[in-house]
Amino acid sequence: MPSDSQAELAQLKAALCRNSIQIGEFTLVSGEKSTVYVDSKLTTLTAEAIPLIGRAFLRRFKERGWRPAAVGGLTLGADPIATAIARESLSEAGYPINAFVARKETKRHGMGRFIEGLAKTEGVEVVIIDDVCTKGGSTAQAIEKALEAGMKVMGAICLVDRQQGGGEMLKERFGLELQRIFTLAELIAYKEQAEAATR
């Protein structure tokens, strides 16, 4: 009999396959062409998936021994995931984990910050979040901005890893091993099985 965590992962996988996996001709943010696109926000912004996402990431943090004070990544893909983690941390982690947003460009007024949501960033231990990782560019940008703000980056984790070199790049550049909840290959296999079962 599957555990609660396994059942929740299965629910989340089904939601991603149902809502977010698109088949066609697409240009990825990396500039490469692909026949598969993951529109993660069609899942990460749904009421059904938000608690599942928060708990899935928190379980992975526990496995890695991470106890961050805050989580966040490059806006916009990371934002709903970071918020889900922050919300679920109140009951699941035993201590609050705050969310932050890494801007793509510095704010042109007010404090002129790259990092939003935290009054203090110096020395804060964080985990960098991403929705989909292909070449790792957006994850790397978020890591750079966090480091520039004086944060201590414990690790990086994405919801879906396309396994197209992002993990290797982050390891080489920052010495961080990219974690993930799902690989794209897992999701495609699940989607194909589900569609075959309904034929």
URWO-V94775 format. One record per pair of residues at least 12 apart in sequence whose ideal C-beta (glycine too) atoms are under 8 Angstrom apart, sorted by the first residue. I is the first residue (numbers start at 1). J is the second residue. If there is no record, write none. Layout:
BEGIN
I_J, I_J
END
This chain:
BEGIN
5_55, 5_56, 5_59, 8_52, 8_55, 8_56, 9_52, 9_56, 9_181, 11_48, 11_52, 12_43, 12_49, 12_52, 12_53, 12_56, 12_181, 13_182, 13_186, 13_187, 13_190, 14_190, 14_194, 15_43, 15_46, 15_48, 15_49, 15_52, 16_38, 16_40, 16_43, 16_49, 16_159, 16_160, 16_182, 16_187, 17_187, 17_190, 17_191, 17_194, 19_39, 19_42, 19_43, 19_46, 20_38, 20_39, 20_40, 20_41, 20_42, 20_43, 21_36, 21_37, 21_38, 21_187, 21_188, 21_191, 22_36, 22_37, 22_38, 22_39, 23_35, 23_36, 24_37, 28_134, 29_134, 29_137, 29_138, 30_134, 30_135, 30_137, 30_164, 32_134, 32_135, 32_164, 36_184, 36_188, 38_131, 38_132, 38_160, 38_162, 38_184, 38_187, 40_77, 40_131, 40_132, 40_159, 40_160, 41_76, 41_77, 41_80, 41_131, 44_77, 44_80, 44_81, 44_84, 44_131, 44_159, 45_80, 50_80, 50_83, 50_84, 50_87, 51_84, 51_87, 51_88, 53_80, 53_81, 53_84, 53_85, 53_159, 54_84, 54_85, 54_86, 54_87, 54_88, 54_89, 54_92, 55_88, 55_92, 56_181, 57_71, 57_81, 57_84, 57_85, 57_129, 57_157, 57_181, 58_85, 58_88, 58_89, 58_92, 58_93, 58_97, 60_157, 60_179, 60_181, 61_93, 61_127, 62_93, 64_155, 64_179, 66_127, 66_154, 66_155, 67_95, 67_125, 68_97, 68_125, 68_126, 68_127, 68_154, 69_97, 69_98, 69_124, 69_125, 69_126, 70_97, 70_98, 70_99, 70_100, 70_117, 70_118, 70_124, 70_125, 70_126, 71_85, 71_86, 71_97, 71_98, 71_99, 71_100, 71_126, 71_127, 71_128, 71_129, 72_99, 72_100, 72_101, 72_102, 72_115, 72_117, 72_126, 72_128, 72_129, 72_142, 72_146, 73_102, 73_128, 73_129, 73_130, 73_138, 73_139, 73_142, 74_102, 74_104, 74_130, 74_138, 74_139, 74_141, 74_142, 74_145, 75_101, 75_102, 75_103, 75_104, 77_130, 77_131, 77_132, 77_138, 78_101, 78_102, 78_128, 78_129, 78_130, 78_131, 78_138, 78_142, 79_99, 79_101, 81_129, 81_130, 81_131, 81_159, 82_99, 82_100, 82_101, 82_129, 83_99, 85_97, 85_99, 85_129, 86_98, 86_99, 98_117, 98_118, 99_117, 100_115, 100_116, 100_117, 100_118, 100_126, 101_115, 101_116, 101_117, 102_114, 102_115, 102_116, 102_141, 102_142, 102_145, 102_146, 103_115, 103_116, 103_145, 104_141, 113_149, 114_145, 114_148, 114_149, 115_145, 115_146, 115_149, 115_151, 121_146, 121_149, 121_150, 121_151, 122_149, 122_150, 122_151, 123_150, 123_151, 123_152, 124_150, 124_151, 124_152, 125_151, 125_152, 125_154, 126_146, 126_151, 126_152, 126_153, 126_154, 127_153, 127_154, 127_155, 127_156, 127_157, 128_142, 128_143, 128_146, 128_153, 128_155, 128_156, 128_157, 129_142, 129_156, 129_157, 129_158, 130_142, 130_156, 130_157, 130_158, 130_159, 131_158, 131_159, 131_160, 132_158, 132_159, 132_160, 132_161, 132_162, 133_158, 133_160, 133_161, 133_162, 133_166, 133_167, 133_178, 133_180, 134_162, 134_164, 134_165, 134_166, 135_164, 135_165, 135_166, 135_169, 136_165, 136_166, 136_167, 136_169, 136_170, 136_178, 137_166, 139_156, 139_158, 139_166, 139_170, 139_178, 140_169, 140_170, 140_173, 140_174, 143_156, 143_170, 143_174, 143_176, 153_174, 153_176, 155_176, 155_177, 155_179, 156_170, 156_174, 156_176, 156_178, 156_179, 157_178, 157_179, 157_180, 157_181, 158_178, 158_179, 158_180, 158_181, 159_180, 159_181, 159_182, 160_180, 160_181, 160_182, 160_183, 160_184, 160_187, 161_178, 161_180, 161_182, 161_183, 161_184, 162_183, 162_184, 163_183, 163_184, 163_185, 166_178
END
